[in-house]
């Protein structure tokens, strides 16, 4: 299956062109991304100063779990006062860019990851909490180790009717997505895809995270305020269990990037599968029409009458 890119391609393309151009030009462009995220790229002060602003529906939730610290770490020298109507802004001065082309490419890539880095804050906190709890649990024997964790469940309401919930414990990090299926066919395709995730772990990929699906809220989030239940079956909960092998310093960044794009990846492939099936059905109908057009109808024997009133049949 196709993996979605973590960076915003339009931002990367636009900045690459502007960094390479010798003649600065005015910019005023709004770019939409997944999950209702909006970027505004403009040059309000001067053509050489590019302002990049981002608006995220769940930015208030992200700030509670350390988004400001993550953004300060990644974009510190470029942070400016936030543009009105947006949640975070950075400014790039074309007259004060890094010296080498490699450093400029890294800067462009980092700016294109603005949404990813903002959304990464709760995952980073959960992984850090996991390592702390794991260190504390290592002081106990296997029999006396704590069975569960009282770590906070972090709720990120990143869409109007959907949210993700993250909880750390000493032996895992649990990530739960709530997702809404608007159509019956979406629900069917979704179950097929999710069963493939489960079967893939059983058949070949033993190191893959555990994946669970259910229509009622999982036990970990039943006490969280605002958790929805829906008896119609339109709402589902997808649980990922990340084990310590996914949370090592070498793999944590990749794991964060993969897990936070799951919802977009999931629904993208549902729509792609429906489009593919529709195209195959249209192609099959077109083939049937070609067969019908090539068919030669059998000539019917027609009766004719003579002047005396007798009838006879004309044989081909």
URKAVEN-V555193 format. One record per residue. N is the residue number from 1. PSI is psi in radians with two decimals (NA if undefined). OMEGA is omega in radians with two decimals (none if undefined). NEAR is the number of other C-alpha atoms within 8 Angstrom. Layout:
BEGIN
N&PSI&OMEGA&NEAR + N&PSI&OMEGA&NEAR
END
This chain:
BEGIN
1&2.66&-3.13&3 + 2&2.28&3.05&3 + 3&2.32&3.11&5 + 4&2.56&3.11&6 + 5&2.59&-3.14&5 + 6&-0.45&-3.11&8 + 7&2.89&3.09&11 + 8&2.01&-3.04&10 + 9&-0.64&-3.11&7 + 10&-0.72&3.10&7 + 11&-0.77&-3.13&10 + 12&-0.75&-3.14&13 + 13&-0.77&-3.11&8 + 14&-0.81&-3.13&8 + 15&-0.63&3.10&9 + 16&-0.74&3.12&10 + 17&-0.74&-3.10&8 + 18&-0.66&3.12&8 + 19&-0.56&-3.09&7 + 20&-0.32&-3.08&6 + 21&2.48&3.10&7 + 22&-0.19&-3.13&4 + 23&1.83&3.13&4 + 24&2.51&3.11&8 + 25&2.80&3.12&6 + 26&2.56&3.13&8 + 27&2.38&3.00&9 + 28&1.53&-2.99&8 + 29&2.35&3.07&7 + 30&2.27&-3.08&8 + 31&2.28&3.11&10 + 32&2.55&3.13&8 + 33&-3.10&-3.14&9 + 34&2.73&3.01&6 + 35&0.54&3.06&7 + 36&0.24&3.12&9 + 37&2.40&-3.12&12 + 38&2.37&3.05&11 + 39&2.58&3.01&12 + 40&2.03&3.12&12 + 41&2.13&-3.03&13 + 42&2.97&3.06&11 + 43&1.24&-3.04&13 + 44&-0.52&-3.07&8 + 45&-0.89&-3.12&5 + 46&2.76&-3.11&8 + 47&-0.35&-3.11&11 + 48&-0.04&-3.12&10 + 49&1.89&-3.07&12 + 50&2.13&3.12&15 + 51&2.18&3.12&13 + 52&2.05&-3.13&12 + 53&2.64&-3.12&14 + 54&2.47&3.06&14 + 55&2.17&-3.12&12 + 56&2.29&-3.10&11 + 57&-0.62&-3.05&10 + 58&0.47&-3.04&10 + 59&-0.59&3.10&9 + 60&-0.73&3.08&7 + 61&-0.71&-3.11&10 + 62&-0.66&3.13&14 + 63&-0.63&3.12&9 + 64&-0.47&-3.06&7 + 65&0.40&2.94&10 + 66&0.37&-3.12&11 + 67&-0.68&-3.12&14 + 68&-0.69&-3.14&7 + 69&-0.71&3.13&7 + 70&-0.77&-3.13&11 + 71&-0.63&3.08&11 + 72&-0.68&3.12&9 + 73&-0.68&-3.05&7 + 74&-0.60&-2.98&7 + 75&0.35&-3.02&9 + 76&-1.06&-3.06&8 + 77&-0.19&-3.09&4 + 78&-0.06&-3.07&8 + 79&2.33&3.09&10 + 80&3.13&3.10&7 + 81&2.41&-3.06&7 + 82&2.34&3.09&10 + 83&2.51&-3.14&9 + 84&2.29&3.13&4 + 85&-0.02&-3.14&5 + 86&3.02&-3.02&11 + 87&-0.41&-3.08&11 + 88&2.48&-3.10&10 + 89&2.55&2.99&14 + 90&2.75&-3.12&13 + 91&2.34&3.13&11 + 92&2.17&3.14&10 + 93&1.99&-3.11&9 + 94&-0.33&3.12&9 + 95&-0.05&-3.11&5 + 96&0.91&-3.13&5 + 97&2.83&3.06&8 + 98&2.70&-3.01&7 + 99&-0.78&-3.03&6 + 100&2.72&3.12&6 + 101&-0.62&3.13&7 + 102&-0.74&3.12&6 + 103&-0.62&3.09&9 + 104&-0.73&3.10&11 + 105&-0.68&3.10&9 + 106&-0.69&3.11&8 + 107&-0.77&3.12&8 + 108&-0.79&-3.13&11 + 109&-0.69&-3.14&10 + 110&-0.71&3.12&9 + 111&-0.66&3.12&9 + 112&-0.30&3.10&12 + 113&0.33&-3.06&11 + 114&-0.80&3.12&10 + 115&-0.78&-3.12&10 + 116&-0.76&-3.11&11 + 117&-0.63&3.09&10 + 118&-0.74&-3.13&11 + 119&-0.27&-3.08&11 + 120&-0.28&-3.02&12 + 121&-0.91&-3.13&13 + 122&-0.54&3.10&13 + 123&-0.72&3.11&10 + 124&-0.72&3.12&9 + 125&-0.71&-3.14&10 + 126&-0.71&-3.14&12 + 127&-0.73&3.09&12 + 128&-0.71&3.10&8 + 129&-0.68&3.09&10 + 130&-0.79&-3.13&14 + 131&-0.64&3.10&9 + 132&-0.81&-3.14&9 + 133&-0.62&3.12&10 + 134&-0.69&3.11&11 + 135&-0.66&3.11&9 + 136&-0.68&-3.12&8 + 137&-0.45&-3.14&10 + 138&-0.24&3.11&8 + 139&-0.23&-3.12&6 + 140&2.84&3.01&9 + 141&2.97&-3.13&7 + 142&-0.58&-3.11&5 + 143&-0.56&-3.06&5 + 144&0.03&-3.14&6 + 145&2.53&-3.13&9 + 146&2.41&-3.10&6 + 147&-0.50&-3.10&4 + 148&3.03&-3.10&6 + 149&2.54&3.06&8 + 150&0.31&-3.13&5 + 151&2.60&-3.10&7 + 152&2.48&2.99&6 + 153&2.01&-3.12&11 + 154&2.08&-3.12&9 + 155&2.16&3.14&9 + 156&1.86&-3.12&10 + 157&1.41&-2.98&12 + 158&-0.12&3.05&11 + 159&2.94&-3.05&10 + 160&-0.80&-3.06&5 + 161&0.14&-3.07&7 + 162&2.71&-3.13&11 + 163&2.88&2.97&12 + 164&2.56&-3.06&12 + 165&2.33&-3.05&13 + 166&2.26&3.10&14 + 167&2.38&3.12&12 + 168&2.59&2.99&15 + 169&3.13&-3.03&14 + 170&-0.33&-3.09&13 + 171&0.09&-3.11&8 + 172&2.92&2.92&11 + 173&2.16&-3.10&14 + 174&2.24&3.12&12 + 175&2.16&-3.09&12 + 176&2.22&3.08&11 + 177&2.31&2.90&12 + 178&2.35&-3.10&11 + 179&2.55&-3.09&12 + 180&2.25&3.06&9 + 181&2.01&-3.07&10 + 182&-0.46&-3.07&6 + 183&2.73&3.13&7 + 184&-0.67&3.13&7 + 185&-0.62&3.09&6 + 186&-0.70&3.13&10 + 187&-0.70&-3.14&10 + 188&-0.86&3.11&8 + 189&-0.70&-3.13&9 + 190&-0.75&3.13&10 + 191&-0.62&3.10&8 + 192&-0.81&3.14&8 + 193&-0.77&-3.10&8 + 194&-0.61&3.08&10 + 195&-0.53&3.08&8 + 196&-0.66&3.08&8 + 197&-0.77&-3.12&9 + 198&-0.80&-3.10&11 + 199&-0.61&3.13&8 + 200&-0.67&3.13&9 + 201&-0.60&-3.14&13 + 202&-0.66&-3.01&8 + 203&-0.92&-2.92&7 + 204&-0.68&-2.99&6 + 205&1.45&-3.08&8 + 206&-0.40&-3.11&7 + 207&0.01&-3.12&6 + 208&2.66&3.07&6 + 209&2.69&3.06&10 + 210&2.39&-3.11&10 + 211&2.26&3.13&11 + 212&2.60&3.12&8 + 213&2.42&3.10&9 + 214&2.80&3.14&9 + 215&-0.41&3.09&10 + 216&2.73&-3.09&8 + 217&2.37&3.08&11 + 218&2.82&-3.07&8 + 219&-0.60&-3.06&5 + 220&-0.45&-3.02&6 + 221&0.15&-3.10&10 + 222&-0.46&-3.13&8 + 223&0.00&-3.13&6 + 224&2.26&3.13&7 + 225&2.44&3.07&4 + 226&-0.03&3.12&4 + 227&2.25&-3.06&9 + 228&2.60&2.96&5 + 229&2.51&-3.07&8 + 230&1.97&-3.11&9 + 231&-0.20&-3.12&5 + 232&-0.30&-3.12&5 + 233&0.01&3.14&7 + 234&-0.38&-3.10&11 + 235&2.31&3.12&12 + 236&2.76&3.13&13 + 237&2.17&-3.13&14 + 238&2.16&-3.07&12 + 239&2.25&2.99&12 + 240&2.30&3.09&11 + 241&1.92&3.13&11 + 242&2.15&-3.11&13 + 243&2.95&-3.08&10 + 244&-0.52&-3.14&8 + 245&-0.36&3.10&7 + 246&-0.16&-2.96&10 + 247&0.26&3.12&12 + 248&2.75&3.12&8 + 249&-0.52&-3.13&6 + 250&-0.45&-3.01&6 + 251&-0.12&-3.02&9 + 252&-0.71&-3.10&11 + 253&-0.75&3.11&8 + 254&-0.70&3.12&7 + 255&-0.73&3.12&10 + 256&-0.77&-3.13&11 + 257&-0.74&-3.14&11 + 258&-0.84&-2.97&8 + 259&-0.59&-3.08&7 + 260&-0.32&3.10&10 + 261&0.15&-3.05&10 + 262&-0.78&-3.07&8 + 263&-0.79&3.12&9 + 264&-0.75&3.10&9 + 265&-0.76&-3.08&10 + 266&-0.92&-3.09&9 + 267&-0.50&3.06&8 + 268&-0.78&-3.10&8 + 269&-0.48&3.01&9 + 270&-0.84&-3.14&11 + 271&-0.67&3.13&8 + 272&-0.68&3.12&8 + 273&-0.73&3.11&8 + 274&-0.73&3.12&8 + 275&-0.69&3.14&8 + 276&-0.77&3.13&8 + 277&-0.68&3.10&8 + 278&-0.71&3.12&8 + 279&-0.66&3.10&8 + 280&-0.68&3.12&8 + 281&-0.73&3.11&8 + 282&-0.66&3.11&8 + 283&-0.69&3.13&8 + 284&-0.71&3.09&8 + 285&-0.72&3.12&8 + 286&-0.66&3.10&8 + 287&-0.73&3.11&8 + 288&-0.68&3.13&8 + 289&-0.65&3.09&8 + 290&-0.72&3.11&8 + 291&-0.75&3.14&8 + 292&-0.67&-3.13&7 + 293&-0.53&3.13&6 + 294&-0.27&-3.07&6 + 295&2.46&3.12&6 + 296&1.98&3.14&4 + 297&2.52&3.12&4 + 298&2.41&-3.14&4 + 299&2.25&-3.14&4 + 300&2.51&3.08&4 + 301&2.12&-3.09&8 + 302&2.43&3.10&6 + 303&2.40&3.08&8 + 304&2.76&-3.11&8 + 305&2.53&3.05&9 + 306&3.13&-3.13&8 + 307&-0.48&-3.13&5 + 308&-0.11&3.12&5 + 309&-0.05&3.09&6 + 310&2.67&3.14&7 + 311&2.61&3.04&8 + 312&2.77&-3.14&8 + 313&2.40&3.10&8 + 314&2.11&3.13&8 + 315&2.32&-3.12&4 + 316&NA&none&3
END
